[in-house]
Amino acid sequence: MSEVIKIAYLYEDLMNTYGDSGDVKILSFLLKQKGYDTQVDNISLGMKFNAFDYDFVFFGGGQDFEQSVVAPDLQKHRQTIKEYIEADMPMLCICGGYQFLGKYYETSSGQTIEGLNILPFHTIYKADSRMIGDTEYKTEWGTVRAFENHSGRTYFDDKSELKPFGEMIEGYGNNPDEKQEGMRYKNVIGSYSHGPVLKNENVADAIADKIVVAHKKRMANAVK
């Protein structure tokens, strides 16, 4: 019997735009090739969640309304997500899920949606400059080609603590000024890339390998 890798999909029923669920399906396929079965749990409104019960956490994108619904519920999971991140466990957050790791997201109506304030960045909506289209950028694992569709501009508040996921070749990424895409902190990736981004097998393979390492770590801790 194959070992089971556990994946938490945060608010799958609300945060899933432009094919983001495909990222989890691709990882499940790659992990199967590596000899592991996968269990994907939808962690939605009102549910209990301990991040350390999982080997990987995924958080997809959503529109302003969905984000406003998710935001209050998400706050009760802040501590477990923060500890999971600081423990070097792997996490991938796309678009709205990425924005939630920061301090806040200022919406089109001027409403401020409070983020988890785990990482030092913030996002501001700019109605006059929607960033939409194909993207291409360089990462430590090679070139990534994807799709972006967002009006939120993300800015790092502490560039010494965070680094970009990639350097833009085509498209906008975090904002039109800095030509950087997404965010890296420890084993967490935040990205505006839909499509899904893990159709780029170079990145998918790298994350799958990190998940296997995290699974072995979780299993070893369970034995202690």
C-alpha positions in Angstrom: 0.0 0.0 0.0 1.3 3.4 -1.0 2.0 6.1 1.7 -0.6 8.9 1.6 0.5 12.5 1.3 -2.0 14.9 2.7 -2.8 18.2 1.0 -4.9 21.0 2.5 -6.8 23.1 -0.1 -7.9 26.3 1.8 -11.4 27.3 0.8 -11.5 25.3 -2.4 -15.2 26.1 -2.8 -14.5 29.8 -2.8 -10.9 30.4 -3.8 -10.6 28.7 -7.2 -10.3 30.9 -10.3 -8.7 30.5 -13.7 -7.9 26.8 -13.2 -6.1 27.1 -9.9 -7.4 23.7 -8.8 -5.3 22.2 -11.6 -2.2 22.9 -9.5 -3.4 20.4 -6.9 -4.3 17.8 -9.6 -0.9 18.1 -11.3 0.9 17.6 -7.9 -1.3 14.6 -7.2 -0.3 13.1 -10.6 3.4 13.8 -10.0 3.3 12.4 -6.5 1.6 9.3 -7.8 4.6 8.8 -10.1 6.9 9.1 -7.2 4.9 6.3 -5.4 2.6 8.3 -3.2 -1.2 8.5 -3.0 -2.7 11.8 -2.1 -5.6 12.9 0.1 -6.9 16.4 -0.6 -9.0 18.1 2.0 -11.1 21.2 1.4 -10.7 23.4 4.5 -13.7 25.8 4.2 -15.8 28.1 6.3 -16.3 27.1 9.9 -13.9 24.1 9.8 -11.1 23.3 12.2 -7.6 23.3 10.7 -4.2 22.2 12.0 -1.6 22.9 9.2 0.8 20.3 10.7 -1.7 17.5 9.9 -0.7 18.2 6.2 2.4 17.9 4.0 1.4 20.7 1.7 -1.0 23.7 1.9 -2.6 25.2 -1.3 -4.5 28.5 -1.4 -6.0 29.6 -4.7 -7.3 32.9 -6.0 -10.7 34.5 -5.7 -12.6 37.7 -6.5 -13.1 40.6 -4.1 -16.4 39.3 -2.8 -15.1 35.8 -2.1 -12.0 37.3 -0.4 -14.3 39.4 1.9 -16.2 36.2 2.8 -13.1 34.2 3.5 -11.2 36.9 5.4 -12.9 36.7 8.8 -12.9 32.9 8.9 -9.3 32.8 7.8 -8.1 34.8 10.8 -8.7 31.9 13.2 -6.1 29.8 11.3 -3.4 32.5 11.4 -1.3 30.9 14.2 -1.2 27.5 12.7 -0.4 28.8 9.2 2.3 31.1 10.6 4.0 28.2 12.5 3.7 26.0 9.5 5.5 28.5 7.3 8.2 29.2 9.9 8.8 25.4 10.1 9.9 25.4 6.4 6.8 23.5 5.3 5.8 23.9 1.7 2.9 26.1 0.7 1.7 27.6 -2.7 -0.6 30.6 -2.7 -2.1 32.0 -5.9 -3.4 35.5 -6.5 -6.0 36.2 -3.7 -4.4 33.4 -1.6 -1.0 35.1 -2.0 -2.5 38.5 -1.0 -3.9 37.0 2.2 -0.4 36.3 3.6 0.3 40.0 3.6 -0.9 42.9 5.8 -4.0 43.9 3.8 -5.7 44.2 0.5 -7.4 47.5 -0.4 -10.3 46.6 -2.7 -11.9 48.5 -5.7 -14.5 50.0 -3.3 -11.9 51.3 -0.9 -12.6 48.6 1.6 -9.6 47.2 3.4 -9.6 43.4 3.7 -7.3 42.4 6.6 -4.7 39.8 5.6 -3.0 37.4 8.0 -0.1 39.8 8.4 2.3 36.9 8.4 4.6 38.4 5.8 5.6 42.0 5.2 3.8 43.1 2.1 0.5 44.7 1.1 -1.7 45.0 -2.0 -3.7 47.9 -3.4 -6.4 47.7 -6.1 -5.9 50.1 -9.1 -9.0 50.2 -11.2 -7.4 52.1 -14.1 -4.7 49.4 -14.9 -5.9 45.8 -14.9 -2.9 43.5 -15.4 -4.1 40.8 -17.7 -2.4 38.5 -20.3 0.3 35.9 -20.8 3.4 36.1 -18.6 6.9 34.8 -18.8 9.5 35.0 -16.1 12.7 33.5 -14.8 12.8 31.5 -11.5 15.5 29.5 -9.8 14.0 26.4 -11.5 14.0 27.9 -14.9 11.5 29.8 -17.1 7.8 29.9 -16.2 5.0 30.7 -18.7 1.5 31.4 -17.3 -1.4 33.8 -17.3 -2.3 36.7 -15.0 -5.5 38.7 -14.4 -5.5 41.1 -11.5 -5.9 44.7 -10.6 -4.2 44.4 -7.2 -0.6 45.7 -7.0 1.5 44.0 -4.4 4.5 45.8 -2.8 7.0 44.3 -0.4 7.4 46.3 2.9 10.6 44.5 3.8 12.7 43.5 0.8 15.4 42.1 3.0 13.0 39.4 4.3 11.2 38.5 1.1 12.4 37.8 -2.4 10.5 37.6 -5.7 9.4 34.2 -7.1 10.7 35.4 -10.5 12.0 38.2 -12.7 9.6 39.3 -15.4 10.3 38.8 -19.1 6.7 39.4 -20.3 3.8 40.7 -18.3 3.4 42.6 -15.0 3.7 40.4 -12.0 3.4 42.0 -8.6 3.1 45.5 -10.1 3.9 47.5 -13.2 7.0 49.2 -11.7 9.3 46.5 -10.4 9.1 43.7 -13.0 9.0 41.0 -10.4 6.6 38.1 -10.0 5.3 36.7 -6.8 7.1 36.1 -3.5 9.4 33.5 -1.9 9.8 33.1 1.8 11.4 29.9 3.2 9.3 27.1 1.4 6.3 29.4 0.6 5.6 30.6 -2.9 3.1 33.4 -3.6 2.3 34.0 -7.3 -0.2 35.8 -9.6 0.2 33.0 -12.1 -2.9 31.1 -13.1 -3.3 28.7 -15.9 -2.5 26.7 -13.7 1.1 27.7 -13.0 2.2 24.1 -12.3 1.7 23.2 -15.9 5.3 24.3 -15.9 6.7 20.9 -15.0 10.1 22.4 -13.8 8.3 24.2 -10.9 5.8 21.4 -10.3 8.6 18.8 -9.9 10.5 21.1 -7.5 7.4 21.6 -5.3 6.6 17.9 -5.5 10.1 17.0 -4.2 9.6 19.5 -1.3 6.3 17.9 -0.5 7.9 14.5 -0.2 10.6 15.9 2.1 7.8 17.5 4.2 5.9 14.2 4.3 8.9 12.3 5.6 9.5 15.0 8.2 5.8 14.7 9.4 6.0 10.9 9.5 9.2 11.0 11.5 7.7 13.5 14.0 4.6 11.3 14.4 6.8 8.3 15.5 8.5 10.3 18.2 
